[in-house]
């Protein structure tokens, strides 16, 4: 079971939630976020301390956001979109509740927020996976 984010993690996350509200309305900012996410994912794949499940989750979320931005996927609720963008901002930010340069701990707070969001929006993620399978499976 995923632990609830600490008060400090929630405080930092709420700052990113405010930014996310602006970003979801700006396609250029969204593209920039996805570029930064891809770069951090590429770097993270080289880091054995990150679990493969987290990386797969981030790839799923990245595809979900990309398909929402492109207009291919139209079923993402607005609140889910804002919260996921806030989570991605938190993940790619080098300085958050625990800076990423602190070995292991710096990525654990990122994982805590992302796992918490995954639980909060599990149904939306499952709906997207079903849509993705129906539209992109061979």
C-alpha positions as CSV (number, residue, x, y, z in Angstrom):
1,X,0.0,0.0,0.0
2,X,1.3,3.4,-0.9
3,X,2.0,5.8,1.9
4,X,0.4,9.1,2.1
5,X,2.7,12.0,1.1
6,X,4.1,13.9,4.1
7,X,2.9,17.5,4.9
8,X,6.2,18.8,3.4
9,X,5.7,16.7,0.1
10,X,2.1,17.9,-0.1
11,X,3.2,21.6,0.4
12,X,5.6,21.3,-2.5
13,X,3.2,19.4,-4.6
14,X,0.5,22.1,-4.2
15,X,2.9,24.6,-5.6
16,X,3.3,22.4,-8.7
17,X,-0.5,22.0,-8.8
18,X,-0.9,25.8,-9.2
19,X,1.7,25.8,-12.0
20,X,-0.1,22.8,-13.7
21,X,-3.3,24.7,-13.9
22,X,-1.5,27.3,-16.1
23,X,0.4,24.7,-18.2
24,X,-2.7,22.6,-19.2
25,X,-4.0,25.7,-21.0
26,X,-0.7,26.3,-22.9
27,X,0.2,23.7,-25.6
28,X,3.8,25.0,-25.9
29,X,4.3,24.6,-22.2
30,X,2.8,21.1,-22.3
31,X,5.2,20.2,-25.1
32,X,8.1,21.6,-23.1
33,X,7.0,19.5,-20.1
34,X,6.9,16.3,-22.1
35,X,10.3,17.0,-23.5
36,X,11.7,17.4,-20.0
37,X,9.9,14.3,-18.9
38,X,11.4,12.3,-21.7
39,X,14.9,13.5,-20.8
40,X,14.4,12.7,-17.1
41,X,13.0,9.2,-18.0
42,X,16.0,8.6,-20.2
43,X,18.3,9.5,-17.3
44,X,16.2,7.5,-14.8
45,X,16.4,4.3,-16.9
46,X,20.2,4.3,-16.1
47,X,19.5,4.6,-12.4
48,X,19.2,1.1,-10.8
49,X,17.6,2.6,-7.7
50,X,14.4,3.4,-9.5
51,X,12.0,0.5,-9.8
52,X,10.9,-0.5,-13.3
53,X,7.3,-0.2,-12.3
54,X,7.7,3.6,-11.6
55,X,9.3,4.1,-15.0
56,X,6.5,2.1,-16.8
57,X,3.9,4.2,-14.9
58,X,5.6,7.4,-16.0
59,X,5.7,6.2,-19.6
60,X,2.0,5.4,-19.4
61,X,1.2,8.8,-18.0
62,X,3.4,10.4,-20.7
63,X,1.5,8.6,-23.4
64,X,-1.8,9.6,-21.8
65,X,-0.9,13.3,-21.7
66,X,0.6,13.2,-25.2
67,X,-2.6,11.6,-26.6
68,X,-4.8,14.1,-24.6
69,X,-2.8,17.0,-25.9
70,X,-2.9,15.7,-29.5
71,X,-6.7,15.3,-29.2
72,X,-6.6,11.6,-29.8
73,X,-7.7,10.8,-26.3
74,X,-10.6,12.9,-25.2
75,X,-11.7,11.2,-22.0
76,X,-9.2,12.5,-19.4
77,X,-11.1,14.5,-16.8
78,X,-9.9,18.0,-16.3
79,X,-9.0,17.5,-12.6
80,X,-7.0,14.4,-13.5
81,X,-5.1,16.3,-16.2
82,X,-4.2,19.1,-13.8
83,X,-3.1,16.7,-11.1
84,X,-1.0,14.6,-13.4
85,X,0.7,17.6,-14.9
86,X,1.4,18.8,-11.3
87,X,2.9,15.3,-10.5
88,X,5.1,15.5,-13.7
89,X,6.3,18.9,-12.7
90,X,7.1,17.6,-9.2
91,X,9.0,14.7,-10.8
92,X,11.1,16.7,-13.2
93,X,11.9,19.5,-10.8
94,X,15.4,19.1,-9.5
95,X,14.5,20.8,-6.2
96,X,11.4,19.7,-4.4
97,X,10.7,18.4,-0.9
98,X,13.9,16.3,-1.1
99,X,16.3,17.4,-3.9
100,X,17.1,14.7,-6.4
101,X,20.8,15.0,-5.9
102,X,20.4,13.3,-2.5
103,X,21.0,9.6,-3.3
104,X,17.8,7.4,-3.1
105,X,15.9,9.8,-0.8
106,X,15.7,12.4,-3.6
107,X,13.8,10.1,-5.8
108,X,11.7,8.5,-3.1
109,X,9.7,11.6,-2.5
110,X,9.1,11.8,-6.3
111,X,7.9,8.2,-6.2
112,X,5.7,8.8,-3.2
113,X,3.8,11.6,-5.0
114,X,3.6,9.6,-8.2
115,X,2.3,6.5,-6.6
116,X,-0.2,8.5,-4.6
117,X,-1.5,10.1,-7.8
118,X,-1.6,6.7,-9.4
119,X,-3.9,5.5,-6.6
120,X,-6.0,8.6,-6.7
121,X,-6.6,8.4,-10.5
122,X,-6.4,4.6,-10.9
123,X,-9.8,4.4,-12.7
124,X,-8.7,7.2,-15.2
125,X,-5.5,5.3,-15.9
126,X,-7.3,2.0,-16.4
127,X,-9.7,3.8,-18.8
128,X,-6.8,5.1,-20.7
129,X,-5.1,1.7,-20.9
130,X,-8.3,0.2,-22.3
131,X,-8.5,3.0,-24.9
132,X,-4.9,2.6,-25.8
133,X,-5.2,-1.1,-26.3
134,X,-8.3,-0.7,-28.4
135,X,-6.6,2.0,-30.6
136,X,-3.0,0.9,-30.8
137,X,-2.9,-2.9,-30.4
138,X,-2.0,-4.9,-33.4
